[in-house]
Amino acid sequence: MIILKAEGTLAAVFHKTIKVMEQNVEWNETFAINNNTLILPGTLKSLFFSFDNKKVLGNVIEEPIKEEPRLMLGNALLENTINLVLYIFGKWGKIKGLTVEKDYRQLEQQMNDILREVEVQASLDATQCRFYHEGIRITYEEVIERILEYMKPDYLNEEEEEQDDTEIHDVSDWEKKYQLGLWHKIVWKSYETGISKKKLSAKERAAGRIGNDFYITGYQCPECKKPMYMVVYPKNKEFHIDTDEGRVILARAYTCMDCHRFYTPKPYKLLMEGSIYMMDFEDDNTAYEDYQELLGADGQRISNSRFNRYESSAPQSDFENEADDRLEELYNNMPEMSVEEIFDIADMLDSEFYPLSRREAIEEQVDKAAADKGMDRNVPPKNWQKHREKVQKEKQKNEKAQKEKERSESAQGRSDEKEPSARYSTQNPQEQWDGGQVKDRTFTDSQTVPQDGTNRPDRTADDYVTSQDKAAPSTADTRTQKQGTHVQLQTGGADAPQSRRTSEEEIAASQKEVLSIALAAKNKSYAELKKAYHTILEKDCPQSVKDSVAENVKDWMQKRGEKELQVLAEHFPQQYQKKVYQQFRQKFEEYNDIDNTKYMKQLEEKRDLAEQSALKAFVNQQKIRPGDRKKLLSLAEAIRPMEYEEKNKQIIIDQLKDRVKDIDRKAIEQICPDIFEMSFDEGKEAYQRIATGDFLPELKTDMLGRIRKRLEAMKKDECRSLVNKMIRDTGISEQTMEGFYPYDIRRMSNEACEDIDAIIANNALNTYAGGEAFEYPLLIFDSTKGENGKKGFVLTPDHVYYNGSMMAGTVKVRNIKEFYAESGLFHKGIYIRTMNNGEMKITGNYKADKEKMEHFLAKLNRFIQYLQEKPESRSVEYLAEEKHPVKCCYRCGYVYEGGNICPKCGSRNND
């Protein structure tokens, strides 16, 4: 992200724009440029100009911008490039009150005139705005970055050249586009550790968040002891991960931003038990942030009463709502609970097992109980681990019993749905609530089912009320049970107060009325059910009765509405007419009291198919001669103003452009069939013909040169990342291990560099380790006495090249089992043992003592294991392909179709 300070006229222009657009933004007069978005940060709300979706939106920035803004210093090029945003979005009609007279061609030319100075080309039309450098698409942020680099004084560039260049992190703007970073095997590893926590105040909980729905917790990272952040998933939307023990379904996960680690408890365990899985991204901040965004995509600020569980195990059933059951214990059995049980509840509270709406009340109960017991609610009691083991055994027993119960119920079948007349309850609403769903209001096991048939589904409202009257108590000590709860009525038979009888009669009458309304509408249309539903809600009768009956009517509405919507969807005409579609949509929107998302989506899919069919028919009606690219392009322009959805028009336009691309590609191949077989003059003539020819702009690039440059940048970045990891993992340096030289590709690949290690590296590469195309060294070992690099070995990501006194050759990294060292007069040297247990001596001399060498080679062997996990996507063959219908993630090797974001690790660098 780039932060700039707005100055003078430019600041005044954007202040006026905010005012004209009537946006409630208190702009702080800075510009934040992030990827393809220009942001005007405000105190509470900010204004976003997004090139990706052509929208101008007011929104909140989750994380405050702490970076100090750079001064623009009155640079005209920078100010004009910022000012272009208003012209572009004004032309798109996204800025109220701003009219741009120039057409798209003229505005595009103006953009190119401004950006020519920094070798950036712009492409603008009604659907998109894109920027290119040397034929490669770049973001708006990269455009600004090029301008800032261009306007930097020469003396600053000279100072940078004089700085110590031993670090391998700095790369050019063009190389940044092709950074691949390290690869990671996305498998969470088992980890036993101690977890500690501290209590957070309500204010700390509310304020502590890092975005992507991760919120601060009192749990502390076992590595650095800093607070961890937690994400919780809604039930049935939990995240699935691979672990070294199999697939696991996550209800919650935790992360430490400083350590770049993720943690989660093992199935059916709490985090404080310390038996966890860990995913460690080490120093790879980009991979960590991508995975954090992936994990947070479905997370919410919500509670989930489920534990993590194995994907292969039965779905949580009886014990999945343990948190809900324990919730009632807070109010019933808290004084009798053990300190271990109280700590269970406290820890589940901190891990968001309980509803957020009741957190404060629960916390108060837990704190009081902990104080009464003299315990610290944030420190596990002495016997807590044994208690948790006992709980686990009980869970396994319950799970086994549940499976048997479900198997038995499946064999016996289930009874039909009961009518609402036998299901209303005066039960406490909290007691009815179970994980977001209302329990079935039938008689409890401790109650007696009325013998007069009041629980039969075929009873009418009159029968029901009559039976209730007959069942009324007639003695003073009678305890009357009503469905689902105990209601104690003090009555006196014939001597009972008149007001009591009147009240009961009114209640009975209101019950009869709402039940009659419900039953009268039961088999009617959705519209009549909807009317009955709202009528019931407005009636003056006991809330418990009203809620129970209304819920059943709502169920009938859902089922009836789904049937009616399905019939409507099936009758959507094949021949598309916008007016007809709008009529259908209006009709669908009438079903707004139920979940109609599925059917609205079906309607839109039918609309899309109908529109695309109509557009294809339009294209097929045209007479297009083979190879007539001009006609194809004119058809694409003719489609743009048509009254269809933009995405459907774009599909057909893209198909037409693909046909043009095929025509142009064949023409270019005829002009330049094989550039390596051409003489200089032939190559020059071919270049001129392509440059002046009528081809699509994206095909006017020297394809072979572009691919080569692209591969070089990718593999060089991979080399830099791997060398940094190797240094971290092994501690290797010229000082720690004499004769070993980590390869600094930026410095050592420069033939003019006269440093001794660069000379040694280049001699090794030119003598025995030439390698394959785009293969760069990671480590050079020089075994010569004169330190000339002509003997020893070179490690690359794919091979070990070696040259000794009497042997030379190559070993593939994937075939290496281990490096090891031998000492002695005749056997001294470094050896490789291969996967098939073959052995070879790769160098006959080393200067370090054997114990030190063995210690280093043990660390190097672990790094070799990491190299062997390299995904197929890092091969030159895969990288050389321009398009990948089936993608293999550069970072984790996961194979998937569709989109550039890997669904397993979240990497965004797969295009």
Sequence and secondary structure as in RCSB ss.txt:
>XXXX:A:sequence
MIILKAEGTLAAVFHKTIKVMEQNVEWNETFAINNNTLILPGTLKSLFFSFDNKKVLGNVIEEPIKEEPRLMLGN
ALLENTINLVLYIFGKWGKIKGLTVEKDYRQLEQQMNDILREVEVQASLDATQCRFYHEGIRITYEEVIERILEY
MKPDYLNEEEEEQDDTEIHDVSDWEKKYQLGLWHKIVWKSYETGISKKKLSAKERAAGRIGNDFYITGYQCPECK
KPMYMVVYPKNKEFHIDTDEGRVILARAYTCMDCHRFYTPKPYKLLMEGSIYMMDFEDDNTAYEDYQELLGADGQ
RISNSRFNRYESSAPQSDFENEADDRLEELYNNMPEMSVEEIFDIADMLDSEFYPLSRREAIEEQVDKAAADKGM
DRNVPPKNWQKHREKVQKEKQKNEKAQKEKERSESAQGRSDEKEPSARYSTQNPQEQWDGGQVKDRTFTDSQTVP
QDGTNRPDRTADDYVTSQDKAAPSTADTRTQKQGTHVQLQTGGADAPQSRRTSEEEIAASQKEVLSIALAAKNKS
YAELKKAYHTILEKDCPQSVKDSVAENVKDWMQKRGEKELQVLAEHFPQQYQKKVYQQFRQKFEEYNDIDNTKYM
KQLEEKRDLAEQSALKAFVNQQKIRPGDRKKLLSLAEAIRPMEYEEKNKQIIIDQLKDRVKDIDRKAIEQICPDI
FEMSFDEGKEAYQRIATGDFLPELKTDMLGRIRKRLEAMKKDECRSLVNKMIRDTGISEQTMEGFYPYDIRRMSN
EACEDIDAIIANNALNTYAGGEAFEYPLLIFDSTKGENGKKGFVLTPDHVYYNGSMMAGTVKVRNIKEFYAESGL
FHKGIYIRTMNNGEMKITGNYKADKEKMEHFLAKLNRFIQYLQEKPESRSVEYLAEEKHPVKCCYRCGYVYEGGN
ICPKCGSRNND
>XXXX:A:secstr
 EEEE  HHHHHHHHHHHHHTT    B SEEEEETTEEEE BSS EEEEETTTTEEEEE  SS   S  EE TT 
HHHHHHHHHHHHHHHHTT STT    S HHHHHHHHHHHHGGGT EEEE SS EEEEETTEEE HHHHHHHHHHH
TS HHHHHHHHHS         HHHHTT         BEEEE   EE    HHHHHH EEETTEEEEEEE TTT 
 EEEEEE  TT  EEEEETTEEEEESEEEEETTTTEEEEE TT  GGG EEEEEE TT HHHHHHHHHHHHTT B
S       EETTS    TTTTHHHHHHHHHHHTGGGS HHHHHHHHHHHHTT S GGGHHHHHHHHHHHHHHHT 
 TTS  TTHHHHHHHHHHHHHHHHHHHHHHHHHHHHH       GGGT     HHHHEETTEE      TTS   
TTSTT TT  HHHHHHHHHHT   STT   EETTEE      GGGS HHHHHHHHHHHHHHHHHHHHHHHHTTS 
HHHHHHHHHHHHHS S HHHHHHHHHHHHHHHHHHHHHHHHHHHHT  SS  HHHHHHHHHHHHT TTS  HHHH
HHHHHHHHHHHHHHHHHHHHTS   TT HHHHHHHHHHHTTSSS HHHHHHHHHHHHHHHHHHHHHHHHHH S G
GG  HHHHHHHHHHHHHS   GGG S HHHHHHHHHHHHHHHHHHHHHHHHHHHH   TTTSTTEEE  HHHHT 
TT   HHHHHHHHHHHHT   STT   SEEEE  TT  SSSEEEE SSEEEEE SS EEEEEGGGEEEEEEE ST
TT EEEEEETTS EEEEES  SS HHHHHHHHHHHHHHHHHHTT  GGGSHHHHH S  SEEE TTT  EEESSS
S TTT      
